[in-house]
Amino acid sequence: MYTKTILIVDDEPKSREGIKKTLENWSNGQNDQYQILLAANADSAIDIMEKQKVNILITDIRMPKITGITMLKTIKDQKHLPVVIVISAYSEFEYAQEALRLGVINYLLKPISKKKLIEAVEDAIMIDKNRERVNIISKVVDDKLIDATVTNESAREPIQKALQYIDKHLKEELTQREVADHVYLNPSYFSVLFKEEIHLTFSEYITRRRIQHAKNLLISTKLSIADIAEESGYKTAKYFIKIFKELEGATPSAYRKANIERAF
């Protein structure tokens, strides 16, 4: 079963077949399985990308009818944007400039050496994997925190300052009075204002923000559950696991295992 797709777009049959052969030989020694597709023009490439996810796009910059640059502009708004490597027989600086503005990660001149091609593809694969990890981390954001407009600049200034203070002190024991004092508000008024702006009580927000922090640590670090509990402001791992399971429906260990497997 293929895990990654590489699409080669070139109007010269000899060139695209040569690139394909080089990558097929290289992929035989890789852990991941690569599906290598070919397109003779930008129209065909766009059609392929509309039908399936392409992880790495290797495209010639000058082709009949639709150029590589025009194709990149066309696919720029796609949901699953591939990591792009541009190849060209033309060394004009304007092409390189335009390609880089469109997010191209490498610009190779023909004739391409096998070594440079493979290096560029390996770099692209690392970028693609990092993108996937970032996407997974972004998916763990608590919907309630999004609804709470955590980063909403329209929130009143004292609440913005309160949220910043909470973020800096998540590891510590936080009380409503302490945060209210920090923003120079009466605790009772602060409580009402916080709920009005954030749509969660102070304690609900703290809990969800701590668990959100823990989820990010579970995916992005190798810290133990006990260390993550401490970093997230919980005195005991046992209580942290209890709260985590109540909110997420899984233990921290199960959550980590499921999401790390999705990332790689």
C-alpha positions in Angstrom: 0.0 0.0 0.0 1.3 3.4 -1.0 1.8 6.0 1.8 3.0 8.9 -0.2 2.4 10.2 -3.8 4.9 12.0 -6.0 3.7 13.6 -9.1 6.2 14.5 -11.9 5.0 17.0 -14.5 7.1 17.6 -17.6 6.1 17.9 -21.3 9.3 16.1 -22.4 8.8 12.3 -22.2 12.5 11.5 -21.8 12.9 13.9 -18.9 9.8 12.8 -16.9 10.6 9.1 -17.5 14.2 9.7 -16.4 13.1 11.4 -13.2 10.6 8.6 -12.5 13.3 5.9 -13.0 15.7 7.6 -10.6 13.0 7.9 -8.0 11.8 4.3 -8.4 15.4 3.1 -7.8 15.7 5.4 -4.8 12.3 4.4 -3.3 13.2 0.7 -3.3 15.5 1.4 -0.3 12.9 3.5 1.7 10.7 2.4 4.5 7.7 4.3 3.0 6.0 3.2 -0.2 5.9 5.8 -2.9 3.4 6.0 -5.7 5.0 7.9 -8.6 2.7 9.4 -11.1 3.4 11.2 -14.4 1.6 14.1 -16.2 2.6 15.4 -19.6 1.1 18.9 -19.0 -0.3 21.1 -16.3 -4.0 20.3 -17.2 -3.4 16.6 -16.5 -1.5 17.4 -13.3 -4.3 19.7 -12.0 -6.8 17.0 -12.8 -4.8 14.4 -10.8 -4.5 16.8 -7.8 -8.2 17.4 -7.8 -8.9 13.7 -7.5 -6.3 12.6 -5.0 -3.7 13.9 -2.5 -0.3 14.5 -3.9 2.5 14.9 -1.3 5.4 16.0 -3.5 5.0 17.8 -6.9 8.0 17.9 -9.2 7.2 20.2 -12.2 8.9 21.7 -15.2 8.5 25.5 -15.2 8.0 26.0 -18.9 5.3 23.9 -20.7 2.9 24.5 -23.6 -0.4 26.3 -22.8 -0.2 26.3 -19.0 3.3 27.0 -17.5 4.4 25.5 -14.2 4.1 28.9 -12.6 0.5 29.3 -13.7 -0.3 25.8 -12.5 1.2 26.6 -9.0 -1.1 29.7 -8.9 -4.1 27.5 -9.8 -3.5 24.9 -7.1 -2.5 27.4 -4.4 -5.9 27.4 -2.8 -6.2 23.6 -2.7 -6.9 22.0 0.6 -4.0 19.6 0.3 -1.2 21.6 -1.2 1.8 19.5 -2.2 5.5 20.3 -1.4 6.8 21.7 -4.7 10.1 21.2 -6.5 10.6 23.2 -9.7 12.8 22.0 -12.6 13.8 24.0 -15.6 16.3 24.4 -18.4 16.1 28.2 -17.8 18.1 29.9 -15.2 16.5 33.3 -15.4 16.3 34.8 -12.0 12.7 36.0 -12.5 11.4 32.4 -12.7 13.2 31.4 -9.5 11.8 34.5 -7.7 8.3 33.8 -8.8 8.6 30.2 -7.8 9.8 31.0 -4.4 7.0 33.5 -3.8 4.6 30.6 -4.6 6.1 28.4 -1.9 8.5 26.3 -4.0 11.1 24.7 -1.7 13.7 23.9 -4.4 14.6 25.1 -7.8 16.7 22.6 -9.9 18.2 23.4 -13.3 18.3 20.8 -16.1 20.2 18.6 -16.7 19.5 17.5 -13.1 22.0 15.2 -11.4 20.5 12.2 -9.7 22.2 13.2 -6.4 20.6 16.7 -6.4 17.2 15.3 -7.4 17.2 12.7 -4.6 18.4 15.3 -2.0 15.6 17.7 -3.1 13.0 14.9 -2.8 14.2 13.8 0.7 14.0 17.4 1.9 10.5 17.7 0.5 9.5 14.5 2.3 10.7 15.8 5.6 8.7 19.0 5.0 5.6 17.0 4.1 6.0 14.9 7.3 6.4 18.0 9.4 3.3 19.5 7.8 1.3 16.4 8.8 2.5 16.6 12.4 1.5 20.3 12.5 -1.9 19.5 11.0 -2.5 16.8 13.6 -1.5 19.1 16.4 -3.8 21.8 15.1 -6.7 19.2 15.1 -6.2 18.6 18.9 -7.3 22.2 19.7 -10.3 22.1 22.1 -13.5 23.3 20.3 -14.5 25.0 23.5 -11.3 27.0 23.5 -12.0 28.0 19.9 -15.5 29.0 20.9 -14.0 30.9 23.9 -12.2 33.2 21.4 -9.0 32.6 23.2 -7.0 34.7 20.7 -9.8 37.1 20.0 -8.3 40.6 19.9 -11.8 42.1 20.4 -11.9 40.8 24.0 -11.6 43.6 26.5 -8.0 44.4 27.4 -8.1 43.1 31.0 -9.3 39.7 29.7 -6.6 39.6 27.0 -4.0 40.3 29.7 -5.6 37.6 31.9 -5.3 35.0 29.2 -1.7 35.9 28.5 -0.9 35.6 32.3 -2.6 32.2 32.4 -0.6 30.9 29.5 2.6 32.0 31.2 1.7 30.4 34.5 -0.1 27.2 33.5 2.4 25.0 35.4 1.7 26.9 38.6 -1.4 26.8 40.9 -3.6 29.6 39.5 -6.5 31.1 41.4 -9.1 33.5 40.1 -8.1 36.1 42.8 -4.5 36.0 41.7 -5.4 36.6 38.0 -7.9 39.3 38.9 -5.3 41.1 41.0 -2.9 40.9 38.1 -5.3 42.8 35.9 -6.4 45.1 38.7 -10.0 44.0 38.8 -12.3 43.0 41.7 -12.5 39.1 41.8 -16.3 39.1 41.6 -16.3 41.5 38.6 -13.5 39.7 37.0 -15.5 36.4 37.2 -18.5 37.9 35.5 -16.4 39.7 32.8 -14.4 36.5 32.1 -17.5 34.4 31.6 -19.1 37.1 29.4 -16.0 37.4 27.2 -14.8 33.8 27.1 -18.1 31.9 27.5 -16.5 29.6 30.0 -16.0 30.0 33.8 -12.5 30.7 35.0 -12.1 27.2 36.3 -13.5 25.6 33.1 -11.1 27.6 31.0 -8.1 26.7 33.2 -8.9 23.0 33.0 -9.4 23.0 29.2 -6.3 25.1 28.6 -4.2 22.8 30.7 -5.4 19.7 28.9 -4.8 21.5 25.6 -1.2 22.1 26.6 -0.9 18.5 27.7 -2.2 17.2 24.3 0.4 19.3 22.5 3.2 17.9 24.7 1.9 14.3 24.3 2.3 14.6 20.5 5.4 16.8 20.2 7.6 15.5 23.0 8.7 12.3 24.6 8.1 13.5 28.1 6.6 11.0 30.5 3.0 11.2 31.6 4.1 12.3 35.0 6.3 15.1 33.6 3.5 16.3 31.3 1.1 16.3 34.2 3.5 18.6 36.1 4.2 20.8 33.1 0.4 21.2 32.7 -0.2 22.3 36.3 -1.3 19.0 37.9 0.2 17.9 41.2 -0.3 14.2 40.6 -0.3 12.1 37.5 -3.3 10.2 38.8 -5.5 13.3 38.9 -4.2 14.5 35.6 -5.1 11.2 33.9 -8.6 11.3 35.5 -9.3 14.8 34.1 -7.8 14.1 30.8 -10.0 11.0 30.3 -13.1 12.9 31.3 -12.5 15.5 28.6 -10.9 13.4 25.9 -12.5 10.0 26.4 -9.0 8.3 26.4 -6.0 8.1 28.7 -3.0 10.3 27.9 -1.0 7.3 26.8 -3.8 6.0 24.5 -4.2 9.5 23.1 -0.4 9.8 22.4 -0.2 6.4 20.7 -3.2 7.1 18.4 -2.0 10.5 17.3 1.7 9.7 16.9 0.7 6.7 14.7 -1.3 9.1 12.5 1.6 11.4 12.2 4.1 8.9 10.8 
